[in-house]
Amino acid sequence: MKNLQAYFFALMLVLTLTFSSCDVIGDIFQAGMWTAVIIIVLVILLITWLFRKIRR
């Protein structure tokens, strides 16, 4: 259980340091509204899945 939490923390740290949120959101919305909606839903599902996986 703790091993998974360490990986999750490391993943979030890497994502925080490598992505500038304004650039990512701007690029997503330039690709189109429906593409943005699909990507946002996929990211939310991924985060939800990770939290459920960690809590088990």
N, C-alpha and C positions, 0 to 999 in steps of 0.2 A: 504494500500500500504506500509506504513512504517513498519507495523507489519511483513509483508513478508520479507522485507529487513533485519530486525533484525534476523529472523530465518535463512536466508541465510548466514548472517555474522557469526552467531553462528555455523552453520554447517561447513562452511569453516574453522573456527578457530579450531574446534574439529578435522577435517580431517587433518589439517596441523600439529597439535600437536601429533596425534596418529600414523600417517603413515610416515615412512621413505621412501622417493621416490625411493632410490636406492634398498632397500629391495623389495618393491612392484614390480618394473619393473623387477628386477632379477627373482623373483618368477614367474611372468607372462611369461617371455621368457623361463624359464625352463619347463613350462607346454606345450610349443609348439608355433610355429609361428602363426598358424591360431587362436589358442586360444587368443594369444596376440592381434591379429588384431581385433577379435570380441570384446574383452573387451575394447580396446581403442576406437573403434567406439561407443560402448554403453556409455562409459563415456563422449565422446564428445556430443552425442545426449542428454544425461542427462543434461549436463551443458548448452547446447543451449536451452533446454526446460525450465530450471530454469530461464535463463535470459529473455526469452520471457514472462514467467509467471510474473516475477518481473516488467517488463516494462508496463504491462497492467494495 
